[in-house]
Amino acid sequence: MKARVHVMLKDGVLDPQGEAVRHALGTLGFTGVDGVRQGKVIDLDLAATDRATAEAEVTAMCEKLLANTVIEKYTIEIA
């Protein structure tokens, strides 16, 4: 199975990278961008063959390593 994890800063947490991207876009002439939030995408190839097991494993991975749950949120897609 394959899993895709999207990790983003939680709402209300300052995003200096996103702000830098927004500013850079403005200097390149893209003035209609009011805000940018930057995150990361992690693709995993899993040995699990059952969707529930795969989702439980990936959730554990996110809670222990892939996301800092104090300031980040994550979503999981299983395929």
Backbone as CSV, one residue per row, in Angstrom:
resi,resn,N_x,N_y,N_z,CA_x,CA_y,CA_z,C_x,C_y,C_z
1,MET,0.844,-1.181,0.000,0.000,0.000,0.000,0.888,1.243,0.000
2,LYS,0.290,2.326,-0.426,0.991,3.607,-0.425,0.238,4.569,0.487
3,ALA,1.004,5.419,1.133,0.408,6.447,1.982,1.050,7.786,1.648
4,ARG,0.248,8.813,1.720,0.751,10.176,1.548,0.335,10.959,2.781
5,VAL,1.306,11.625,3.399,1.068,12.423,4.598,1.322,13.890,4.247
6,HIS,0.354,14.739,4.549,0.497,16.189,4.387,0.678,16.777,5.785
7,VAL,1.765,17.503,5.990,2.040,18.125,7.289,2.064,19.641,7.090
8,MET,1.265,20.338,7.897,1.190,21.805,7.827,1.237,22.371,9.242
9,LEU,1.708,23.610,9.338,1.635,24.280,10.631,0.174,24.499,10.999
10,LYS,-0.131,24.399,12.268,-1.496,24.652,12.735,-1.855,26.114,12.509
11,ASP,-3.148,26.379,12.378,-3.623,27.758,12.249,-3.181,28.534,13.479
12,GLY,-2.737,29.755,13.271,-2.297,30.597,14.375,-0.803,30.504,14.667
13,VAL,-0.129,29.503,14.107,1.320,29.377,14.285,1.982,30.166,13.163
14,LEU,2.907,31.050,13.516,3.591,31.855,12.507,4.344,30.963,11.537
15,ASP,4.321,31.332,10.262,4.969,30.572,9.207,5.974,31.469,8.485
16,PRO,7.206,31.594,9.009,8.181,32.490,8.389,8.540,32.085,6.952
17,GLN,8.581,30.781,6.660,8.874,30.351,5.291,7.749,30.770,4.353
18,GLY,6.526,30.574,4.778,5.389,30.983,3.968,5.391,32.479,3.718
19,GLU,5.723,33.257,4.742,5.784,34.712,4.596,6.895,35.114,3.632
20,ALA,8.036,34.434,3.677,9.136,34.718,2.752,8.713,34.416,1.308
21,VAL,7.995,33.326,1.103,7.507,32.981,-0.230,6.506,34.031,-0.713
22,ARG,5.582,34.435,0.178,4.602,35.465,-0.188,5.299,36.746,-0.610
23,HIS,6.302,37.158,0.148,7.051,38.377,-0.169,7.775,38.233,-1.510
24,ALA,8.427,37.096,-1.717,9.153,36.871,-2.968,8.201,36.893,-4.163
25,LEU,7.021,36.295,-4.016,6.041,36.335,-5.100,5.648,37.778,-5.426
26,GLY,5.486,38.594,-4.387,5.151,39.998,-4.593,6.232,40.732,-5.361
27,THR,7.484,40.451,-5.035,8.582,41.129,-5.746,8.696,40.650,-7.191
28,LEU,8.150,39.488,-7.495,8.153,38.977,-8.870,6.923,39.441,-9.654
29,GLY,6.090,40.264,-9.010,4.946,40.817,-9.705,3.625,40.108,-9.435
30,PHE,3.636,39.082,-8.611,2.405,38.368,-8.257,1.805,39.036,-7.023
31,THR,1.098,40.138,-7.241,0.633,40.963,-6.121,-0.680,40.492,-5.516
32,GLY,-1.357,39.544,-6.117,-2.660,39.110,-5.613,-2.589,38.037,-4.547
33,VAL,-1.403,37.718,-4.037,-1.262,36.659,-3.031,-1.265,37.301,-1.645
34,ASP,-2.303,37.021,-0.859,-2.419,37.627,0.471,-1.774,36.793,1.572
35,GLY,-1.615,35.498,1.351,-1.014,34.660,2.384,-0.513,33.357,1.799
36,VAL,0.546,32.834,2.399,1.117,31.547,1.985,1.406,30.738,3.237
37,ARG,1.022,29.470,3.221,1.379,28.519,4.272,2.178,27.425,3.587
38,GLN,3.336,27.121,4.110,4.180,26.109,3.504,4.216,24.874,4.390
39,GLY,4.182,23.715,3.774,4.215,22.464,4.517,5.086,21.449,3.817
40,LYS,4.845,20.187,4.137,5.619,19.123,3.494,4.707,17.946,3.179
41,VAL,5.101,17.185,2.173,4.388,15.980,1.763,5.375,14.828,1.884
42,ILE,4.928,13.745,2.512,5.761,12.563,2.703,5.040,11.378,2.075
43,ASP,5.672,10.726,1.107,5.115,9.532,0.478,5.773,8.295,1.073
44,LEU,4.951,7.331,1.450,5.446,6.095,2.077,4.955,4.883,1.293
45,ASP,5.842,3.916,1.063,5.468,2.608,0.525,5.403,1.662,1.709
46,LEU,4.244,1.061,1.935,4.014,0.248,3.123,3.869,-1.229,2.767
47,ALA,4.302,-2.088,3.674,4.134,-3.530,3.501,2.723,-3.976,3.884
48,ALA,2.030,-3.166,4.644,0.678,-3.521,5.111,-0.239,-3.779,3.919
49,THR,-1.130,-4.743,4.065,-2.074,-5.066,2.990,-3.505,-4.677,3.335
50,ASP,-3.712,-4.262,4.553,-5.068,-3.877,4.978,-5.074,-2.400,5.347
51,ARG,-6.091,-1.718,4.853,-6.185,-0.263,4.977,-6.159,0.209,6.438
52,ALA,-6.890,-0.450,7.306,-6.956,-0.035,8.718,-5.590,-0.156,9.383
53,THR,-4.878,-1.249,9.099,-3.538,-1.437,9.670,-2.585,-0.366,9.144
54,ALA,-2.652,-0.109,7.848,-1.786,0.911,7.246,-2.048,2.276,7.870
55,GLU,-3.317,2.624,8.019,-3.647,3.925,8.599,-3.173,4.026,10.049
56,ALA,-3.316,2.967,10.810,-2.854,2.963,12.204,-1.335,3.111,12.266
57,GLU,-0.624,2.418,11.383,0.840,2.515,11.367,1.304,3.928,11.006
58,VAL,0.689,4.501,9.983,1.087,5.840,9.546,0.728,6.876,10.610
59,THR,-0.396,6.715,11.269,-0.755,7.625,12.359,0.305,7.568,13.456
60,ALA,0.743,6.374,13.820,1.792,6.227,14.836,3.085,6.895,14.367
61,MET,3.421,6.733,13.086,4.626,7.370,12.538,4.536,8.891,12.654
62,CYS,3.362,9.439,12.338,3.164,10.888,12.421,3.291,11.380,13.857
63,GLU,2.664,10.667,14.771,2.679,11.074,16.180,4.079,10.993,16.788
64,LYS,4.884,10.037,16.327,6.208,9.823,16.918,7.344,10.539,16.197
65,LEU,7.200,10.803,14.874,8.345,11.328,14.136,8.001,12.342,13.047
66,LEU,7.034,12.043,12.216,6.842,12.818,11.001,6.260,14.205,11.222
67,ALA,5.523,14.406,12.299,4.932,15.714,12.580,5.199,16.105,14.023
68,ASN,5.449,17.379,14.230,5.550,17.927,15.581,4.131,18.345,15.958
69,THR,3.430,17.468,16.652,1.999,17.681,16.888,1.685,18.865,17.803
70,VAL,2.692,19.461,18.393,2.457,20.664,19.197,2.130,21.834,18.271
71,ILE,2.830,21.921,17.135,2.632,23.073,16.237,2.177,22.672,14.834
72,GLU,2.129,21.367,14.528,1.757,20.928,13.191,0.539,20.013,13.222
73,LYS,-0.212,20.045,12.123,-1.318,19.108,11.918,-0.960,18.271,10.701
74,TYR,-1.601,17.106,10.598,-1.318,16.247,9.453,-2.584,15.571,8.972
75,THR,-2.566,15.209,7.691,-3.633,14.400,7.115,-2.970,13.211,6.417
76,ILE,-3.690,12.119,6.353,-3.163,10.889,5.777,-4.081,10.429,4.645
77,GLU,-3.477,10.056,3.526,-4.197,9.438,2.412,-3.612,8.050,2.219
78,ILE,-4.460,7.041,2.174,-4.020,5.656,1.941,-4.545,5.225,0.569
79,ALA,-3.659,4.640,-0.227,-4.089,4.134,-1.559,-3.571,2.738,-1.773
